[in-house]
Amino acid sequence: ATSYKGMDIIDASVPLSPSLLGTFQYNGQNLYGVAVNSGFAYIITTTTSTTLCIVDVHDPQSPTLFTTLEDLPCEGRATSIAMHGTTVYYSCSGRFGIIDIKDASWPSPQLLGEYTAQVFDFAVDGNTVYLASYAQLLVLDVSTPSSPRLVGSHFIPIAVYDDFYASYYLGIAIVDERVYVASYGLYVFEIPKPTSAPPTALPTSAPSTAPPTSTPTSAPPTPAPPTPA
């Protein structure tokens, strides 16, 4: 996505000589992020309102608008978009949103949930989302998409001479169980491994309180009567 110029589709099969295949624009709106899955491009736009545009790019030389989800919760302009399975995540200056597309081969978008925060970029790791926010890293649990919840945070130093713009150009990535955040420097966070539950002892039978049963013994043999003389 190239902001006010729309979306460009580029053939990079020859890295030293990339070529333009097609372009897409949506009502002259600014495009700030794009994710691609199963022949569809998901674009987040912001001008007077925030809209998710789903573009059919099966023919890259002739991309066409497939459907939209308009008036998304957002404060400020959109900043980033990503996909995980059939879930689309987007962020803007004051909001983080979660959208279900139901079927990647025939998308039908529906807003599931949102979280209020100033988000400049984010990275998804399963049911956990790491938000690069204003002067901090926020950790969200999105296992219940309708109600994402904050489960952790960490302060990120910013430039004191111009803290807004220093924090504005944030980037974030996850590689090998580490979170990398670019702000006023590069910060690396270790993702804690989930701890295993303590082993549960197998149930044992309760000791018996009944007295031990003795084994009956055979009666002594009866002596034979004496033999008459």
C-alpha positions as CSV (number, residue, x, y, z in Angstrom):
1,A,0.0,0.0,0.0
2,T,1.4,3.4,-1.0
3,S,-0.8,5.7,1.0
4,Y,-2.7,8.2,-1.3
5,K,-1.4,6.5,-4.4
6,G,-3.3,3.3,-3.7
7,M,-2.0,-0.3,-3.8
8,D,0.7,-1.5,-6.3
9,I,1.1,-5.2,-7.2
10,I,4.7,-5.8,-8.2
11,D,6.3,-8.9,-9.8
12,A,9.6,-9.5,-7.9
13,S,10.4,-12.9,-9.5
14,V,13.5,-11.1,-10.8
15,P,14.7,-9.2,-7.7
16,L,17.0,-6.9,-9.6
17,S,14.3,-5.9,-12.1
18,P,10.9,-5.8,-10.4
19,S,8.0,-4.9,-12.6
20,L,4.6,-3.3,-11.9
21,L,1.7,-5.7,-12.6
22,G,-1.4,-3.8,-11.5
23,T,-2.7,-1.0,-9.2
24,F,-5.8,-0.5,-7.1
25,Q,-7.4,2.7,-5.6
26,Y,-10.4,3.1,-3.4
27,N,-12.3,6.3,-3.8
28,G,-9.1,8.3,-3.5
29,Q,-8.6,7.2,0.2
30,N,-5.3,6.7,1.8
31,L,-4.2,3.1,2.1
32,Y,-1.9,2.4,5.1
33,G,-1.5,-1.4,5.3
34,V,-2.1,-4.6,3.3
35,A,-2.2,-8.3,4.0
36,V,-2.7,-11.0,1.3
37,N,-4.3,-14.5,1.7
38,S,-5.8,-16.9,-0.7
39,G,-6.0,-14.6,-3.7
40,F,-7.4,-11.6,-1.7
41,A,-5.7,-8.5,-0.5
42,Y,-6.9,-6.9,2.8
43,I,-6.3,-3.2,2.9
44,I,-7.0,-0.8,5.7
45,T,-7.9,2.8,4.7
46,T,-8.5,6.0,6.4
47,T,-9.8,9.4,5.2
48,T,-13.0,10.5,6.7
49,S,-13.6,7.0,8.2
50,T,-11.7,3.7,8.5
51,T,-12.6,0.9,6.1
52,L,-11.4,-2.6,5.4
53,C,-11.3,-3.2,1.7
54,I,-11.1,-6.8,0.4
55,V,-9.7,-6.8,-3.1
56,D,-9.7,-9.8,-5.5
57,V,-6.1,-10.2,-6.8
58,H,-6.4,-13.6,-8.5
59,D,-5.6,-11.6,-11.6
60,P,-2.9,-9.3,-10.4
61,Q,-3.1,-7.2,-13.6
62,S,-6.7,-6.4,-12.9
63,P,-7.4,-6.2,-9.1
64,T,-11.1,-5.6,-8.3
65,L,-12.9,-4.6,-5.2
66,F,-14.7,-7.7,-3.6
67,T,-16.3,-6.2,-0.5
68,T,-15.8,-3.7,2.3
69,L,-16.4,-3.3,6.0
70,E,-16.9,0.4,6.7
71,D,-16.9,2.7,9.7
72,L,-14.5,0.6,11.8
73,P,-13.7,1.8,15.3
74,C,-10.6,4.0,15.0
75,E,-9.1,7.2,16.4
76,G,-6.7,8.9,14.0
77,R,-5.3,7.1,11.0
78,A,-4.9,3.4,10.4
79,T,-1.3,2.1,11.0
80,S,-1.1,-1.6,10.4
81,I,-2.9,-4.8,9.3
82,A,-2.2,-8.5,9.6
83,M,-3.9,-11.9,9.2
84,H,-3.8,-15.1,11.2
85,G,-6.0,-17.8,9.8
86,T,-9.4,-16.3,9.1
87,T,-8.9,-13.4,11.5
88,V,-7.8,-9.9,10.4
89,Y,-6.2,-7.6,12.9
90,Y,-5.8,-3.9,12.3
91,S,-4.5,-1.0,14.3
92,C,-4.8,2.8,14.2
93,S,-3.6,5.7,16.4
94,G,-6.1,5.0,19.1
95,R,-7.6,1.5,18.6
96,F,-6.8,-2.2,17.9
97,G,-9.5,-4.2,16.2
98,I,-10.3,-7.9,15.4
99,I,-12.3,-9.0,12.3
100,D,-13.5,-12.4,11.3
101,I,-13.7,-13.1,7.6
102,K,-15.3,-16.6,8.1
103,D,-14.0,-18.1,4.9
104,A,-10.7,-17.2,3.2
105,S,-11.9,-18.3,-0.2
106,W,-15.1,-16.2,0.0
107,P,-14.5,-13.5,2.7
108,S,-17.5,-12.1,4.6
109,P,-16.0,-9.7,7.2
110,Q,-17.5,-9.1,10.6
111,L,-16.1,-7.0,13.5
112,L,-15.5,-9.2,16.5
113,G,-13.8,-7.0,19.1
114,E,-11.6,-4.0,19.8
115,Y,-9.2,-2.7,22.4
116,T,-8.6,1.0,23.1
117,A,-4.9,1.9,22.9
118,Q,-2.5,4.1,20.9
119,V,-1.1,1.5,18.5
120,F,1.6,2.1,15.9
121,D,2.4,-1.5,14.9
122,F,1.7,-5.0,16.2
123,A,2.7,-8.6,15.9
124,V,0.6,-11.7,16.3
125,D,1.8,-14.9,18.0
126,G,-1.1,-17.4,18.2
127,N,-3.6,-16.1,20.7
128,T,-1.2,-13.4,21.9
129,V,-0.8,-10.0,20.2
130,Y,2.1,-7.6,21.0
131,L,1.3,-3.9,20.5
132,A,3.9,-1.3,19.9
133,S,2.1,1.5,21.8
134,Y,3.1,4.9,23.0
135,A,6.3,4.4,25.1
136,Q,5.4,0.8,26.0
137,L,4.9,-2.7,24.7
138,L,1.4,-4.0,25.4
139,V,0.6,-7.8,25.5
140,L,-3.0,-8.8,24.7
141,D,-4.7,-12.1,25.1
142,V,-7.1,-12.5,22.1
143,S,-8.2,-16.1,22.8
144,T,-11.7,-14.6,23.2
145,P,-11.8,-12.2,20.2
146,S,-14.9,-10.3,21.4
147,S,-13.1,-9.2,24.6
148,P,-9.3,-8.9,24.2
149,R,-7.6,-8.3,27.5
150,L,-4.3,-6.9,28.6
151,V,-2.0,-9.5,30.3
152,G,1.3,-7.6,30.4
153,S,3.2,-4.4,29.5
154,H,6.7,-3.1,29.4
155,F,8.1,0.5,29.3
156,I,10.0,1.5,26.1
157,P,12.3,4.5,26.4
158,I,11.6,7.4,24.0
159,A,13.4,10.5,22.9
160,V,12.8,13.3,25.4
161,Y,13.4,16.1,22.8
162,D,10.5,15.0,20.6
163,D,8.8,12.1,22.3
164,F,5.7,12.0,20.0
165,Y,7.6,11.5,16.7
166,A,10.3,9.4,18.3
167,S,7.6,6.9,19.5
168,Y,5.6,7.3,16.3
169,Y,8.0,5.4,14.1
170,L,7.7,2.1,16.0
171,G,8.2,-1.3,14.4
172,I,7.7,-4.7,15.9
173,A,8.5,-8.3,14.9
174,I,8.6,-11.8,16.4
175,V,11.5,-14.2,15.6
176,D,12.5,-17.3,17.5
177,E,10.4,-16.6,20.7
178,R,11.7,-13.0,20.9
179,V,9.9,-9.8,20.4
180,Y,11.9,-7.0,18.7
181,V,10.7,-3.4,19.1
182,A,12.2,-0.5,17.2
183,S,11.8,2.9,18.9
184,Y,14.5,5.2,20.2
185,G,16.8,2.2,19.7
186,L,16.1,-1.5,19.4
187,Y,14.6,-3.5,22.3
188,V,14.5,-7.2,22.5
189,F,12.0,-9.1,24.8
190,E,12.0,-12.8,25.6
191,I,8.7,-14.5,25.2
192,P,8.3,-16.6,28.4
193,K,7.7,-20.3,27.7
194,P,4.4,-21.6,29.2
195,T,5.0,-23.5,32.4
196,S,3.8,-27.0,32.6
197,A,1.3,-27.9,35.3
198,P,2.8,-29.8,38.2
199,P,2.4,-33.5,37.8
200,T,-0.6,-34.9,39.5
201,A,-0.1,-38.0,41.7
202,L,-2.2,-41.0,40.8
203,P,-4.9,-41.8,43.4
204,T,-4.0,-44.6,45.8
205,S,-6.3,-47.0,47.6
206,A,-7.1,-46.1,51.2
207,P,-5.5,-48.4,53.7
208,S,-7.9,-51.1,55.0
209,T,-9.0,-50.7,58.7
210,A,-10.4,-54.3,58.9
211,P,-8.2,-56.7,61.1
212,P,-6.2,-59.2,59.1
213,T,-7.9,-62.4,58.5
214,S,-6.0,-65.4,59.8
215,T,-5.7,-68.5,57.6
216,P,-7.4,-71.5,59.3
217,T,-5.1,-74.3,60.2
218,S,-6.0,-78.0,60.0
219,A,-6.9,-79.9,63.2
220,P,-4.3,-82.3,64.6
221,P,-4.8,-85.9,63.5
222,T,-6.8,-88.1,65.9
223,P,-4.6,-90.9,67.3
224,A,-5.7,-94.5,66.3
225,P,-7.3,-96.7,69.1
226,P,-4.9,-99.3,70.6
227,T,-4.8,-102.8,69.1
228,P,-6.1,-105.6,71.5
229,A,-3.4,-108.1,72.5
